[in-house]
Amino acid sequence: MPNEWAAVDDLMRELGSIRRAAVEVEPSVEANAAIERAIMEAAEAVELTIDAPTSPQKLMAARDALGVAEEVILALDAEVGRSLRVRSRAQTLRVRAAALIERTAELERRRRSQ
């Protein structure tokens, strides 16, 4: 049986990667505020998945919020974005997240039909 927390764990790891990337950016005060706001929103979305680790809606909302935070960092510091390969990693993670969500939805459908 797959671990129902795997998707949440992946989201938390990605949030950590985004936080590390943000530290490498040396933005203006205004840009820093935008980065911090995007990370805060992503953290809140990830936190919501803890109460519902198999909810496709909450998992995708968290994935989208993480994507926004990544894009903010990329927009403010392209060099950091390139060095971390955030764009390609984000796409890979989106594909993986979609697969995990689909697998979770399938498991939920099976449980309900039993």
VOBA-1610 file (N, C-alpha, C; in pm, whole numbers, padded with zeros to 5 digits, always signed):
BEGIN
Met+00084-00118+00000Met+00000+00000+00000Met+00089+00124+00000Pro+00060+00220-00088Pro+00141+00341-00096Pro+00125+00425+00032Asn+00229+00497+00064Asn+00229+00586+00180Asn+00144+00708+00148Glu+00038+00731+00226Glu-00050+00845+00198Glu+00018+00979+00225Trp+00131+00978+00293Trp+00203+01101+00325Trp+00312+01134+00223Ala+00333+01050+00125Ala+00442+01073+00029Ala+00427+01206-00044Ala+00307+01238-00087Ala+00286+01364-00161Ala+00311+01484-00070Val+00266+01476+00055Val+00287+01586+00149Val+00437+01602+00177Asp+00506+01490+00193Asp+00650+01494+00216Asp+00721+01562+00098Asp+00682+01528-00023Asp+00742+01591-00141Asp+00716+01742-00142Leu+00595+01782-00106Leu+00562+01924-00102Leu+00647+01997+00002Met+00666+01935+00116Met+00748+01999+00221Met+00893+02011+00178Arg+00942+01910+00111Arg+01081+01917+00061Arg+01095+02029-00042Glu+00997+02041-00129Glu+01001+02147-00229Glu+00993+02283-00163Leu+00912+02298-00061Leu+00904+02424+00012Leu+01041+02458+00072Gly+01110+02359+00125Gly+01245+02381+00177Gly+01341+02426+00069Ser+01330+02368-00050Ser+01417+02408-00161Ser+01391+02552-00202Ile+01265+02589-00202Ile+01229+02726-00238Ile+01283+02823-00133Arg+01271+02788-00008Arg+01323+02873+00100Arg+01474+02891+00085Arg+01545+02781+00054Arg+01691+02790+00035Arg+01724+02880-00084Ala+01648+02869-00191Ala+01672+02953-00309Ala+01648+03100-00275Ala+01548+03126-00194Ala+01517+03265-00157Ala+01632+03328-00079Val+01702+03250-00001Val+01815+03301+00078Val+01928+03347-00014Glu+01941+03281-00129Glu+02049+03314-00222Glu+02021+03440-00303Val+01896+03481-00307Val+01858+03601-00382Val+01888+03722-00294Glu+01942+03825-00353Glu+01968+03949-00280Glu+01877+04058-00336Pro+01747+04048-00302Pro+01650+04139-00362Pro+01641+04273-00289Ser+01573+04366-00353Ser+01540+04492-00288Ser+01439+04463-00177Val+01410+04561-00098Val+01313+04544+00011Val+01177+04504-00047Glu+01137+04569-00154Glu+01008+04539-00216Glu+01006+04396-00273Ala+01113+04360-00340Ala+01121+04226-00398Ala+01123+04120-00289Asn+01194+04147-00181Asn+01200+04053-00070Asn+01061+04032-00011Ala+00983+04138-00003Ala+00847+04127+00049Ala+00763+04036-00042Ala+00782+04047-00172Ala+00708+03962-00266Ala+00748+03817-00250Ile+00877+03792-00234Ile+00926+03655-00215Ile+00870+03596-00086Glu+00881+03673+00021Glu+00832+03623+00151Glu+00683+03596+00149Arg+00606+03681+00082Arg+00461+03662+00073Arg+00430+03534-00006Ala+00498+03513-00116Ala+00474+03393-00198Ala+00511+03267-00120Ile+00620+03271-00046Ile+00661+03155+00033Ile+00562+03130+00146Met+00514+03238+00209Met+00416+03223+00317Met+00288+03158+00263Glu+00242+03202+00148Glu+00121+03143+00090Glu+00143+02997+00054Ala+00261+02965+00004Ala+00292+02825-00029Ala+00296+02741+00099Ala+00357+02795+00203Ala+00364+02722+00331Ala+00225+02697+00387Glu+00138+02795+00377Glu+00000+02778+00425Glu-00073+02671+00345Ala-00053+02670+00214Ala-00117+02569+00129Ala-00065+02430+00162Val+00065+02418+00185Val+00123+02288+00222Val+00068+02244+00357Glu+00057+02338+00449Glu+00004+02306+00582Glu-00138+02249+00573Leu-00219+02299+00482Leu-00355+02249+00467Leu-00359+02103+00422Thr-00252+02057+00358Thr-00250+01917+00314Thr-00231+01821+00431Ile-00183+01871+00543Ile-00158+01784+00658Ile-00289+01726+00711Asp-00396+01804+00706Asp-00526+01755+00751Asp-00593+01663+00649Ala-00548+01667+00526Ala-00610+01587+00421Ala-00502+01543+00321Pro-00415+01450+00361Pro-00301+01414+00277Pro-00339+01344+00146Thr-00464+01304+00133Thr-00506+01237+00010Thr-00603+01323-00072Ser-00622+01447-00034Ser-00714+01536-00105Ser-00650+01589-00233Pro-00701+01549-00348Pro-00643+01599-00474Pro-00648+01751-00483Gln-00757+01811-00434Gln-00770+01955-00442Gln-00665+02026-00357Lys-00644+01980-00236Lys-00547+02045-00148Lys-00404+02021-00197Leu-00377+01902-00249Leu-00243+01874-00300Leu-00212+01961-00422Met-00307+01975-00510Met-00284+02057-00630Met-00274+02205-00593Ala-00354+02250-00497Ala-00346+02390-00453Ala-00208+02418-00395Ala-00156+02325-00318Ala-00021+02342-00261Ala+00083+02342-00372Arg+00070+02251-00467Arg+00164+02244-00579Arg+00162+02376-00657Asp+00042+02430-00681Asp+00031+02556-00753Asp+00096+02671-00676Ala+00073+02676-00545Ala+00131+02782-00462Ala+00284+02773-00462Leu+00337+02652-00458Leu+00482+02634-00466Leu+00534+02683-00602Gly+00459+02653-00706Gly+00498+02699-00840Gly+00502+02851-00849Val+00406+02917-00785Val+00405+03063-00784Val+00529+03116-00712Ala+00561+03058-00597Ala+00679+03102-00522Ala+00806+03083-00606Glu+00815+02971-00675Glu+00930+02946-00762Glu+00939+03052-00871Glu+00827+03085-00930Glu+00825+03183-01039Glu+00862+03322-00989Val+00822+03357-00867Val+00860+03487-00811Val+01012+03495-00798Ile+01072+03389-00746Ile+01218+03387-00732Ile+01285+03395-00868Leu+01233+03320-00964Leu+01292+03323-01098Leu+01282+03463-01159Ala+01169+03527-01139Ala+01150+03660-01196Ala+01246+03762-01134Leu+01279+03742-01007Leu+01364+03838-00937Leu+01512+03808-00948Asp+01546+03684-00972Asp+01688+03648-00984Asp+01703+03528-01076Ala+01718+03556-01203Ala+01727+03449-01302Ala+01847+03359-01278Glu+01958+03414-01227Glu+02077+03333-01204Glu+02052+03227-01097Val+01988+03265-00989Val+01955+03167-00885Val+01860+03063-00942Gly+01763+03107-01017Gly+01669+03014-01078Gly+01739+02914-01169Arg+01833+02963-01249Arg+01906+02872-01337Arg+01992+02776-01257Ser+02062+02829-01159Ser+02153+02743-01084Ser+02079+02633-01010Leu+01959+02659-00970Leu+01880+02557-00900Leu+01794+02475-00996Arg+01793+02513-01122Arg+01713+02443-01222Arg+01568+02429-01177Val+01517+02537-01122Val+01382+02534-01065Val+01277+02504-01171Arg+01292+02562-01287Arg+01189+02541-01390Arg+01175+02393-01427Ser+01285+02328-01457Ser+01275+02187-01498Ser+01231+02099-01382Arg+01279+02131-01263Arg+01239+02053-01146Arg+01091+02074-01117Ala+01043+02196-01134Ala+00902+02224-01110Ala+00815+02144-01205Gln+00854+02137-01331Gln+00775+02060-01427Gln+00776+01912-01390Thr+00891+01860-01353Thr+00901+01721-01312Thr+00814+01695-01190Leu+00818+01785-01095Leu+00736+01769-00974Leu+00587+01780-01004Arg+00550+01867-01096Arg+00408+01879-01133Arg+00358+01747-01192Val+00438+01686-01277Val+00400+01558-01336Val+00388+01452-01227Arg+00486+01450-01138Arg+00482+01352-01029Arg+00364+01376-00936Ala+00339+01503-00905Ala+00226+01537-00817Ala+00095+01495-00881Ala+00081+01518-01009Ala-00042+01477-01077Ala-00060+01326-01071Ala+00050+01253-01088Ala+00043+01106-01081Ala+00007+01061-00940Leu+00065+01124-00839Leu+00032+01089-00700Leu-00113+01120-00669Ile-00160+01232-00718Ile-00300+01269-00693Ile-00393+01170-00762Glu-00362+01132-00882Glu-00445+01034-00953Glu-00443+00901-00880Arg-00327+00858-00835Arg-00317+00732-00762Arg-00397+00738-00632Thr-00389+00850-00565Thr-00464+00868-00441Thr-00614+00867-00468Ala-00656+00933-00572Ala-00798+00934-00607Ala-00847+00794-00640Glu-00764+00717-00710Glu-00800+00579-00742Glu-00814+00496-00615Leu-00722+00512-00522Leu-00730+00440-00394Leu-00858+00477-00318Glu-00891+00606-00320Glu-01014+00651-00252Glu-01137+00588-00318Arg-01138+00582-00450Arg-01252+00521-00521Arg-01263+00375-00485Arg-01150+00305-00476Arg-01151+00162-00438Arg-01202+00143-00296Arg-01156+00228-00204Arg-01202+00218-00065Arg-01352+00238-00054Arg-01403+00334-00125Arg-01546+00364-00120Arg-01630+00254-00181Ser-01575+00185-00279Ser-01652+00079-00345Ser-01650-00052-00269Gln-01567-00061-00167Gln-01558-00186-00090Gln-01663-00194+00015
//
